[in-house]
C-alpha cells in the first residue's frame, strides 16, 4: 500500500478506536483468543456499562466481532482489520530511499 492508497476515513476510524488505553488493553487481551465479556470485565476491573461502550467502539470500527451463546457474549479480534492497520502504518512510514524535494516556497 502506498501513501496515496491510504483510505483516510477508514484509517481515521481505526486509529480513533485504538486511541484509548482501555480499548488497547481489550485488544491486547483478545490477542490471546476469544473471551467472554465477563472475563474482560474481570480482567479490566471495569463496570459493564463502561466496557460495553469500549467494545461497541471497537466493534463499530470492525476491530472486534462478537457472538452470542445463551446470555453470554464472546468477543474476538478481526485479524484482517489489524493487518489493515499495519498496512496503513507501513504506507505512512517515510521511505529511507525517499528523496526530499524542496518546496517551491524555499527556492
C-alpha positions in Angstrom: 0.0 0.0 0.0 1.4 3.4 -1.0 0.7 6.6 0.9 -1.6 7.7 -1.9 -3.6 4.5 -1.5 -4.4 5.1 2.2 -8.2 5.4 2.8 -8.1 8.3 5.2 -11.6 7.9 6.6 -11.1 4.2 7.3 -7.6 4.9 8.8 -9.1 7.7 11.0 -11.9 5.4 12.2 -9.4 2.6 13.1 -7.0 4.9 14.8 -9.7 6.6 16.8 -10.9 3.2 18.0 -7.4 2.3 19.1 -6.6 5.7 20.7 -7.9 4.8 24.1 -5.9 2.9 26.7 -8.8 0.7 27.8 -9.5 -0.2 24.2 -5.9 -1.1 23.6 -6.0 -3.3 26.7 -9.1 -5.0 25.3 -7.2 -5.7 22.0 -4.2 -7.0 24.0 -6.4 -9.4 25.9 -8.2 -10.6 22.8 -4.9 -11.2 21.1 -4.8 -14.3 23.2 -8.1 -15.6 21.8 -11.8 -15.2 22.2 -13.0 -14.0 25.6 -16.4 -13.9 27.3 -17.5 -10.4 28.2 -17.4 -11.4 31.9 -13.7 -12.3 31.6 -13.0 -8.9 30.1 -14.9 -7.2 32.9 -12.9 -9.1 35.5 -9.6 -8.6 33.7 -10.1 -4.8 33.3 -11.9 -4.3 36.6 -14.4 -2.3 34.7 -18.1 -1.6 35.1 -20.2 -3.4 32.5 -21.5 -0.2 31.0 -18.0 1.3 30.6 -16.8 -1.9 29.0 -19.8 -2.1 26.7 -19.1 1.4 25.4 -15.5 0.5 24.5 -16.5 -2.8 23.0 -19.1 -1.1 20.8 -16.4 1.4 19.6 -14.1 -1.4 18.7 -16.9 -3.4 17.0 -18.1 -0.3 15.0 -14.6 0.1 13.7 -14.5 -3.6 12.7 -11.6 -4.4 15.1 -13.6 -6.9 17.1 -16.6 -9.1 16.5 -18.9 -10.9 18.8 -21.1 -13.9 19.0 -23.9 -14.8 21.4 -24.1 -18.1 23.3 -27.2 -18.1 25.5 -27.0 -14.9 27.6 -23.2 -14.5 27.2 -21.3 -12.5 24.6 -17.9 -13.6 23.3 -15.5 -11.2 21.6 -12.6 -11.9 19.3 -10.3 -9.8 17.2 -10.8 -9.5 13.4 -7.2 -10.2 12.3 -7.8 -8.8 8.8 -8.5 -5.4 10.2 -5.3 -5.4 12.3 -3.5 -6.3 9.1 -5.1 -3.3 7.6 -3.9 -1.1 10.5 -0.4 -2.5 9.9 -0.6 -1.7 6.2 -1.7 1.9 6.8 1.2 2.4 9.3 3.6 1.0 6.8 2.3 3.2 4.0 2.7 6.3 6.2 6.2 5.5 7.2 8.7 7.5 5.3 10.9 5.5 3.0 14.6 5.7 3.7 15.1 5.9 -0.1 12.7 8.9 -0.5 14.3 11.9 -2.0 13.4 15.1 -0.1 12.0 17.6 -2.5 12.4 21.3 -1.7 9.1 23.2 -1.5 8.6 25.9 -4.1 8.5 28.5 -1.3 12.0 27.6 -0.3 13.6 28.5 -3.6 
